[in-house]
Amino acid sequence: MSHSLRIRFEFDMPTSAVEVLSPDHDSLERMSVAPGVEREVQVDAEKPIVRIHLPSGRSVTLPWRADRDYVVGSADVASGYSDLGTGAVRRPELVGGPRVPSTNMRDVAVYRRRREAAEWGSKDPKFAWLGSMYPAGDVASSLDSTLPLQATWQPPVEERRSIDGNETSFAPDRRDSPYELRVELDGSVLVVALPGMLRSTFVRVDDLDEAGQLVTLRVAAMTERANTLGSYLARGDYYSAETLSEWATEVAPMLACKREDPFAAALAGYLLLRVSRLDLMQDWARNLADWFDGLPDGCVIWAVQSLREGNRDAAAEYFLKAADRGWPVFMEGTRILSEGLRQMGEEGLEHLRRLERERGGSLIWNSPFTGRILEQRGERPVSYDIGYESRA
């Protein structure tokens, strides 16, 4: 007997994959649910299990409801350490020297979850503490410009530095070409390619005593769904990412009108390649490659699509075009491009070697964006955590 099940996300939830399972844990239905949206499905189970796969990487199983009517907010999926209210957030204080006050990974994790949620819910009074971190006027202009963390954008983007100097935030202008962010800390240099259409970005440094220093870079895409899809793809969670295939088929063709975010379209292309839905791609990936010269990802996506459709000449042409433009913005594309050039033989290898010479450094393979460590000369180790901002 079929039963109706409804699930609705409150506006403080991130877009997430939702899975409905039988009591024996067989998957009955999978879908994505966006904030403020209600989805209804018919399931052949008396007591189905509802599980939410959050973009942060956590999975939450909801308590059984006899009426099969689920209304889910961020409080319903919060973990034991991620209370997002005012709580015991350590208030930043002006430090007297260049050394960042030491902390531990648990403090970092708690703060990071609250900081990301505050970015998305900045109009909520319970997140007012975030505003106090970033002074304005005379206080802002008097902050020490020699604090340890330096973040420089190309093209330039105005920064807002926190009162303790541990963190700096940005609201980049929208542009069709990627940004390049250079982060310098105690002799270590990181360069990251970032999408040209971002909601916000922040960079933070935390001192972990003997473990060295941790640099956190968090990026919020222009839309919730792009943010969620990017998080899934970066973690290799293609099972959850596949629930966004319907959105991917909507966003990418809008490139024909040049109205859509080309970086979101690139994410959509990588998803459809990963789940082998060439039937949904048509030729919009070629438009992405030909219309946006500063975005190597479009060439990578069209090269793979061409190869799978049997057009090896077009695949080779666009792999080489991608290499001439530089590393892709997304690490997914950098992996594909590296492998594609290697499989092309000597011509491809020559392009790969030139790319590595001109844009060298150690690639950070677990980053969602192409990040390269150019130097690491400091006395203490520096590690990097790069990802998308998430509400929950």
C-alpha positions in Angstrom: 0.0 0.0 0.0 1.3 3.4 -1.0 1.6 6.2 1.6 2.1 9.9 1.1 5.1 11.5 2.8 5.8 15.3 2.9 9.0 17.0 3.8 9.5 20.8 3.9 12.7 22.7 4.7 12.6 25.9 6.8 14.5 28.9 5.3 17.5 28.4 7.6 18.3 25.0 6.0 20.7 24.4 3.2 19.7 22.7 0.0 20.3 19.0 0.7 19.8 15.5 -0.6 16.9 13.7 1.1 16.7 9.9 1.0 13.6 7.9 2.0 14.4 4.3 3.0 12.4 1.2 3.9 12.7 -0.3 7.4 15.2 -2.7 5.8 17.2 0.3 4.6 16.4 -0.2 0.9 16.4 3.2 -0.9 12.8 4.0 -2.0 13.2 7.6 -3.1 15.9 10.3 -3.5 15.4 14.0 -4.1 16.9 17.4 -3.3 15.0 19.9 -1.1 15.7 23.6 -1.1 15.0 26.1 1.7 11.3 27.0 1.9 10.3 24.2 -0.5 8.0 21.3 0.2 8.3 17.9 -1.6 5.7 15.1 -1.5 6.4 11.5 -2.5 4.5 8.2 -2.5 6.3 5.4 -0.8 5.5 1.7 -0.4 6.4 1.4 3.3 4.4 1.7 6.5 7.2 3.3 8.5 9.8 4.8 6.1 13.1 6.2 7.3 13.9 9.8 6.3 17.6 10.6 6.0 19.1 14.0 5.1 22.6 14.2 3.6 23.9 17.7 4.4 26.4 19.5 2.2 28.7 19.7 5.2 29.2 15.9 5.0 27.0 14.9 7.9 23.9 12.6 7.5 20.9 13.0 9.9 18.1 10.5 10.3 14.9 12.1 11.3 12.7 10.7 14.1 9.7 8.8 12.8 6.4 10.8 12.5 3.1 8.9 12.3 1.6 11.7 10.1 4.5 11.4 7.7 4.7 15.2 7.6 8.2 16.5 8.2 9.1 20.2 8.7 12.9 20.5 9.1 14.9 23.4 10.4 18.6 23.8 11.2 17.9 23.0 14.9 16.6 19.6 13.9 19.9 18.7 12.2 22.4 20.4 14.5 25.1 18.1 15.9 26.1 18.0 19.5 28.8 20.7 19.1 27.2 23.0 16.5 24.7 25.1 18.5 24.3 28.1 16.2 22.8 30.5 18.7 24.7 33.1 20.6 26.2 30.5 22.9 29.8 30.6 24.2 31.3 32.2 21.1 34.8 33.4 21.9 34.6 37.2 21.5 37.6 38.5 19.4 39.9 40.8 21.3 42.6 43.0 19.9 45.9 41.1 20.2 49.1 42.8 21.2 51.5 41.0 18.8 51.6 39.1 15.5 51.1 35.7 17.1 47.5 34.3 16.8 46.1 33.1 20.2 46.3 29.3 20.3 43.3 27.1 20.2 42.4 23.5 19.4 40.6 21.7 16.6 37.3 21.4 18.6 37.3 25.2 19.1 38.0 25.6 15.4 35.2 23.3 14.4 32.7 25.0 16.7 33.6 28.4 15.6 33.6 27.5 11.9 30.1 26.0 12.0 28.8 29.2 13.8 30.7 31.5 11.5 29.3 29.8 8.3 25.8 29.8 9.6 26.1 33.4 10.6 27.1 34.3 7.1 24.0 32.8 5.6 21.7 34.1 8.4 23.3 37.5 8.9 19.9 39.2 9.3 19.0 37.0 12.2 19.5 38.9 15.6 21.1 35.8 17.1 24.0 36.3 14.7 24.6 39.9 15.6 28.0 39.0 17.1 29.4 38.6 13.6 29.0 42.3 13.0 31.0 43.2 16.1 33.9 41.3 14.7 34.3 43.6 11.8 34.6 47.3 13.0 33.9 50.2 10.7 35.1 53.8 10.4 38.1 55.0 12.5 38.4 51.7 14.4 38.8 49.7 11.1 41.4 52.2 9.7 43.4 51.9 12.9 43.9 48.1 12.8 47.4 46.9 12.5 48.2 46.3 8.8 51.2 44.0 9.7 49.0 41.3 11.2 50.2 37.8 10.2 47.6 36.8 7.6 47.7 38.6 4.3 45.1 37.9 1.5 45.4 39.5 -1.9 43.0 39.2 -4.8 43.6 39.5 -8.5 41.8 41.6 -9.7 41.8 43.5 -6.3 38.9 43.0 -3.9 38.3 45.2 -0.8 38.8 43.4 2.4 37.2 43.7 5.9 39.6 42.6 8.6 38.4 41.3 12.0 39.3 43.2 15.1 41.7 40.5 16.2 43.4 40.1 12.8 42.7 36.3 12.7 40.1 36.7 9.9 39.4 38.7 6.8 36.2 38.7 4.7 35.3 39.7 1.2 32.3 40.4 -1.0 33.8 40.2 -4.5 32.1 41.9 -7.5 30.5 39.6 -10.0 32.6 38.8 -13.1 32.6 36.2 -15.9 36.3 35.4 -15.3 37.8 33.7 -12.3 39.6 35.4 -9.4 43.0 34.4 -8.0 43.4 34.7 -4.3 46.9 34.7 -2.8 47.2 34.0 1.0 50.5 34.6 2.7 51.3 33.5 6.3 54.7 33.2 7.9 56.6 32.4 4.8 54.0 30.1 3.3 52.1 31.1 0.1 48.9 29.7 -1.2 47.3 30.6 -4.5 43.7 29.6 -5.2 41.5 30.0 -8.3 38.0 31.0 -7.3 34.7 31.6 -9.2 34.0 35.1 -10.4 30.5 35.0 -9.0 30.5 34.6 -5.2 28.2 35.6 -2.4 31.0 36.0 0.1 34.4 34.6 1.2 36.4 34.6 4.4 39.9 33.5 5.3 41.0 32.7 8.9 44.1 31.6 10.7 44.1 29.5 13.9 47.1 28.6 15.9 47.1 24.9 16.9 50.3 24.9 19.1 52.5 22.0 18.2 50.4 21.2 15.1 51.3 24.5 13.6 48.8 27.0 12.0 45.5 26.2 10.2 44.3 28.5 7.4 40.6 28.1 6.7 39.2 29.5 3.4 35.4 29.4 3.0 33.4 30.4 -0.1 29.7 30.9 -0.6 28.4 30.5 -4.1 25.7 32.8 -5.5 23.0 30.2 -5.0 22.2 27.6 -2.4 22.0 24.8 -4.9 25.4 25.6 -6.5 26.9 25.7 -2.9 25.4 22.3 -2.1 26.4 20.7 -5.4 30.0 22.1 -5.1 30.2 20.6 -1.6 29.0 17.2 -2.7 31.3 17.0 -5.7 34.3 18.1 -3.7 33.8 15.2 -1.2 33.1 12.7 -4.0 29.5 12.2 -2.7 28.1 11.6 -6.2 25.2 9.7 -4.8 23.8 12.8 -3.1 24.9 15.1 -5.9 22.8 13.1 -8.4 19.6 14.4 -6.7 20.5 17.9 -8.2 20.5 16.6 -11.8 17.2 18.2 -12.4 18.5 21.6 -11.3 21.6 21.1 -13.5 19.5 20.6 -16.6 17.8 23.9 -15.8 20.8 26.1 -15.1 23.1 25.2 -17.9 21.0 25.8 -21.0 20.4 29.4 -19.8 23.9 30.1 -21.0 22.3 30.5 -24.4 20.9 33.8 -23.2 24.1 34.6 -21.3 22.0 35.2 -18.2 23.3 32.4 -16.0 26.3 32.0 -13.8 28.9 30.2 -15.9 30.6 28.8 -12.8 27.3 27.2 -11.6 27.0 25.9 -15.2 30.4 24.3 -14.9 29.4 22.6 -11.7 26.3 21.3 -13.5 28.4 20.0 -16.3 30.8 18.1 -14.0 27.8 16.6 -12.2 26.2 15.4 -15.5 29.5 13.9 -16.6 29.9 12.1 -13.3 26.4 10.5 -13.4 26.7 9.8 -17.1 23.7 11.9 -18.3 25.1 12.9 -21.7 21.5 12.8 -22.9 20.8 16.0 -20.8 23.9 17.9 -22.0 23.2 18.6 -25.7 25.8 21.2 -26.9 25.6 23.9 -24.2 29.0 22.8 -22.8 30.6 23.9 -26.1 29.0 27.3 -25.6 30.6 27.4 -22.1 33.9 26.6 -23.7 33.7 29.1 -26.6 32.0 32.0 -24.9 34.0 32.3 -21.6 37.7 32.5 -22.6 38.8 32.9 -19.0 37.2 29.7 -17.8 39.2 26.5 -18.7 36.5 24.3 -17.1 34.2 24.7 -20.1 36.9 23.3 -22.4 37.4 20.4 -20.1 33.7 19.5 -19.9 33.2 19.7 -23.7 36.4 17.7 -24.2 35.1 14.8 -22.0 31.6 15.0 -23.6 33.2 14.9 -27.1 35.3 11.9 -26.1 32.4 9.9 -24.8 30.4 10.7 -27.9 33.3 9.3 -30.1 34.7 12.6 -31.4 38.4 12.2 -30.4 39.6 15.1 -32.5 37.3 17.6 -30.7 38.3 16.1 -27.4 42.0 16.6 -28.1 41.4 20.1 -29.4 39.6 21.3 -26.3 41.9 19.6 -23.8 44.7 21.6 -25.4 42.7 24.8 -25.3 42.0 24.2 -21.6 45.7 23.8 -21.0 46.5 27.0 -22.9 44.0 28.9 -20.6 45.5 27.5 -17.4 44.4 25.3 -14.5 40.6 25.0 -14.2 38.8 26.8 -11.4 37.4 23.6 -9.9 39.7 20.8 -8.8 37.3 18.3 -10.5 38.4 19.9 -13.8 42.1 19.9 -12.8 42.0 16.1 -12.2 40.2 15.5 -15.5 42.6 17.8 -17.5 45.7 16.2 -16.0 44.6 12.7 -16.9 43.3 13.8 -20.4 46.6 15.4 -21.3 48.5 12.4 -20.2 46.4 10.1 -22.4 47.0 12.2 -25.5 50.7 11.2 -25.8 53.6 13.5 -26.3 51.7 16.6 -27.4 49.4 16.4 -24.3 52.4 15.8 -22.0 54.2 18.8 -23.4 51.2 21.0 -22.6 50.9 19.5 -19.1 54.6 20.1 -18.4 54.4 23.7 -19.7 51.3 24.3 -17.5 53.2 22.9 -14.5 56.2 25.1 -15.2 54.2 28.3 -15.6 51.6 27.7 -12.9 53.5 25.4 -10.6 53.3 24.6 -6.9 52.0 21.6 -4.9 48.3 21.1 -5.8 45.9 20.6 -2.9 43.9 17.7 -4.3 41.2 17.7 -1.5 40.2 21.3 -2.2 37.0 22.0 -4.3 39.0 24.8 -6.1 42.4 24.5 -7.7 44.8 25.5 -4.9 48.6 25.5 -5.2 51.1 25.9 -2.4 53.9 27.9 -3.9 56.1 28.3 -0.8 56.3 26.8 2.7 59.4 28.3 4.3 58.1 29.1 7.8 59.5 27.6 11.0 56.1 26.1 11.9 53.9 24.0 9.6 50.9 25.6 7.9 47.9 23.5 6.7 45.0 24.5 4.6 41.2 23.7 4.8 39.4 25.0 1.7 35.7 24.5 1.2 32.2 25.9 0.8 30.3 27.7 3.6 27.4 25.7 4.9 24.4 26.5 7.1 24.1 23.2 8.9 
